[in-house]
Amino acid sequence: MIISNIFPCVACLSVLVGSVAMAQDCTDQQLLVQRVAPFFKGRIEFSLNPALTKRFTVDAENGRIKISAGETKNLAPALGYYLRHGCGSHWSWNGNRMETKLPLSKFHAEIQAPWAWRYAYNYCTLSYTCAFWGTREWEQEIDRMALNGMTHMLVQAGLEKVWQLTLRELGYPEDRIRAFIPNPASAAWWNMGNLEGLGGPLSQGEIDREGELGRFIVQRMVSLGIQPVLQGFVGLLPHDFDKYYKGTDARYFPQGKWVSGFQRPTVIDPTTKDYARIAEVWYRNLERVYGLKAKAFGGDLFHEGGNSKGVDLASVAGAVQNSMQKASPGSVWVLQHWGSNPSPTLLSGLDDDKAVVVSLANRLETATDGSTIRSFCGKSWVWCELSNFGGKHALYGSLKALAHLGDLQKSPEKERLLGVGTISEGLETNPIFYDLLFDRFWTDRQKNMSDEELKLWIAAYVQRRYGAASEDASQAWNILERSVYTPVSGQTDCLESILCARPGRHVDRASSWASGRPYYQPKEVQEAALLMLKAGESNSALWGQETFRYDVVDVVRQFLADIARPLLAAAMDAWEKKDEAAFNQYAGDFLGLIAATDELCGTHPMWRLGRACEMARAKGKTPEEKKGMEIACKRLYTTWSGKIDALNDYAHRQLQGLLKDYYLTRWNIFFTAHRDALAGKLPEQDVMSTVARQLNEFEPAWATNDTPYSSKPEGDTKSVAYDIMNRFMPVAASVSSWNQIGRQWKLDPQTGVLEFNVSDSIQEPGTYAATFVWRNGNNALSISKVCLFEGDKPVSEDVHAGYTGVKNEANTYIIRIDKLRTNLDVYKLKAEVEGVGGGDSSGVLLFRKIK
């Protein structure tokens, strides 16, 4: 739909427009109250006060709440601050718990907004997370982001219409336009210049509705003081555009192919007159579709391997920026920092005050990892977490990094740091991580949280998310914080579940570019899952909260995913030894993990494939449109594009229906072929080729099946979770490698020294922690000294008495490296140790960079 009175608040962005504009601003905030906290209707008074500049105030007393801010963009976050800290409410992509009782206590807060920019979305986010959202989902999302305080948000929906109007005006054939425009599930890579037309063609009705949706998104953002970032014209055009467009001085930079052979759009030279003409058409149609003149433009050149050979990057960049300024004077170009882009040469051609770089931080052991903090040639920049690729499900994110966002002020580039934000590809995961991020939006930009403050924050988070304090739940999240939520040096993504991997004998990841290296103890996830169930025993009311049920599913699901690795290793070991009974046992248990995960996920609507399929089908109006959207949704989660290539399983999800019908079928194919080989029905050398042939037939076809999937939950989360823990804890304990994540040690009483090669974990100077954890044997281990050697040269040591056994005392040793080695010698860690009462002791060493 297109709503009349498109931008009622545009004039209100200046407080000088008077009382009429202020009243309209307040109306928008009152409508927000009615949507998110209707129990406060008529009790909240909003006002703008120029004297507050970048601050907001909240005062609550006698059942009335007064909210005032210096800028429109801070009114909604002031409401969010009160709901969170005054009322104890919680909202997330993974369930809400809004407190409906009016707080009786007096409340006052005056908050200085520490960041000028609070940014949201990578292009990939808008396809992996938001591709099939309609006005209902976008209304909820914009409200959620406004409460959290976003100031700038990237917009992609509606570009289909902009492209159609622009290319049509330029004389590009109608059938080629339709072939160029992709499905929304693939639009991210289209708008980044990686591919064309994937998942299309869209019908005219679908193109028109995307235009209407984009207009709705933009008007709602503006009404709440959020600046939409719209797509600028950086020169991208259909790869065969030159065949149909005859300009005066058009010159093109062909971009070749992207990953897996996808045809890239071409780039017209922005320094030409023809570029200027096309840019004018683009910006006119951009304003026509969205209904406003944008003040911030996105768009990246030569993204992920684009061809810039022979291109004068500085001149090209300057020409692109000039076209933006001509279309909207005073606007800024928002560029994504990913890999080597944008290059220093490209940045050198830009006006410093009219460009902002959003830096995608995907290595999160610290907030100031060297791969994300660099000079941007005098341009302002925004630090944005990138903790999820593809929307995959796994517990992941660094709470410590968020707690230490104050370290960003140590950066040489701190003076140009405008703000922080979220740019993850999949946002509907890990609510604790994002809740802490959004809370940090409103704390002193120089402040770090101590470990004790983080622990207190977790307790408060539990109270808000579940509606009651819970020592057991808090303890569970503290265990998870120091294990799975503390990624090690070099960790760039979650530890993926191999249940979702294309079957293989030694697979350690599901997608091509992920890390397959375990970095935490799975036993700790098991302990956290048990504590969550114990919390439900202590307070049965918790089971009535959708937030608690979601988290129980998530933690127990992670427990099941972690068992898969040692189970597969055990099954393959039995197969190689021709132990048919053991193979069948381990293979059966592995398949049982997938079936159990499917059953568990089925108890909560957010963990069901049907939810995504229903949203996808709702994007269409005709049976053909509905079917096309559902196929695009299923492909995104499986083969990605409909063919077998390196992108398969990049966006895998652990969802009911997908687990049972797709992943379980694949692993059944795998284990059946191996079982047939053991039984003499299939030559051993033909096993994997047989598996590959069957998978190649099954995987692309699955997305086109007509199996209906529902979002309606089935079963009881509590009873299913209890049953799973009872069934699979013995399975986990029976696998010898269940607790063997990390570097293994076994005491040799004759030497009294444990030695480890840690070269692969030391990639840069910094502070490292070596933690010894006893796992097996009759004797504990005492440690007196730990020393790091570069070859034979000692470079750092920590001398103190430590102990690891059933209990641990001072069992972490700190190693500091001021300068990385310059020779080829390995780094060796040596520990002087002694068994306590005997020499039967073994366990693991956890070695990781901590700052």
Salt bridges, closest charged atoms under 4 A:
ASP59 OD1 - HIS108 ND1 2.55
GLU61 OE2 - LYS106 NZ 3.98
GLU71 OE2 - LYS73 NZ 3.94
GLU99 OE1 - ARG97 NH1 3.57
GLU110 OE2 - ARG55 NH1 2.55
GLU137 OE2 - ARG136 NH1 3.68
GLU139 OE2 - ARG220 NH1 2.98
GLU141 OE1 - ARG144 NH2 2.70
ASP143 OD2 - ARG35 NE 2.72
GLU169 OE2 - ARG284 NH2 2.78
GLU174 OE2 - ARG168 NH2 2.66
GLU196 OE1 - HIS239 ND1 2.87
ASP208 OD1 - LYS161 NZ 2.75
GLU210 OE2 - LYS619 NZ 2.53
ASP240 OD2 - ARG176 NE 3.11
ASP269 OD2 - ARG251 NH2 2.53
GLU280 OE2 - ARG284 NE 3.13
GLU287 OE1 - LYS293 NZ 3.20
ASP351 OD2 - LYS354 NZ 3.41
ASP352 OD1 - LYS379 NZ 2.79
ASP353 OD1 - ARG416 NH2 3.99
GLU365 OE2 - ARG363 NH2 3.83
ASP369 OD1 - ARG363 NH2 3.47
ASP407 OD1 - LYS410 NZ 3.26
GLU428 OE2 - ARG611 NH2 3.09
ASP435 OD1 - ARG84 NH2 3.89
ASP435 OD1 - HIS90 ND1 3.33
ASP435 OD2 - ARG464 NH2 2.53
ASP439 OD1 - ARG84 NE 3.81
ASP439 OD1 - HIS85 NE2 2.97
ASP451 OD1 - LYS400 NZ 3.96
GLU453 OE2 - LYS447 NZ 3.17
ASP472 OD1 - LYS534 NZ 3.82
GLU481 OE2 - LYS400 NZ 2.80
ASP493 OD2 - LYS392 NZ 2.76
GLU496 OE2 - LYS392 NZ 2.45
ASP508 OD1 - ARG509 NE 2.79
ASP551 OD2 - ARG465 NE 2.76
ASP554 OD1 - ARG557 NH2 2.85
ASP573 OD2 - LYS577 NZ 3.05
GLU599 OE1 - ARG727 NH2 3.84
GLU625 OE1 - ARG209 NH2 2.81
GLU630 OE1 - ARG617 NH1 2.76
GLU630 OE2 - LYS634 NZ 3.62
ASP649 OD2 - ARG666 NH1 3.12
ASP661 OD1 - LYS660 NZ 2.97
GLU684 OE1 - LYS578 NZ 3.42
GLU699 OE1 - ARG502 NH2 2.89
GLU699 OE2 - ARG666 NH1 2.78
ASP706 OD1 - LYS627 NZ 2.47
GLU714 OE1 - ARG608 NH2 3.18
ASP723 OD2 - ARG727 NE 2.96
GLU755 OE1 - LYS830 NZ 3.99
ASP760 OD1 - ARG743 NH2 2.48
GLU764 OE2 - ARG363 NH2 3.79
GLU764 OE2 - LYS849 NZ 3.93
GLU797 OE1 - LYS785 NZ 3.36
ASP798 OD1 - HIS800 ND1 2.99
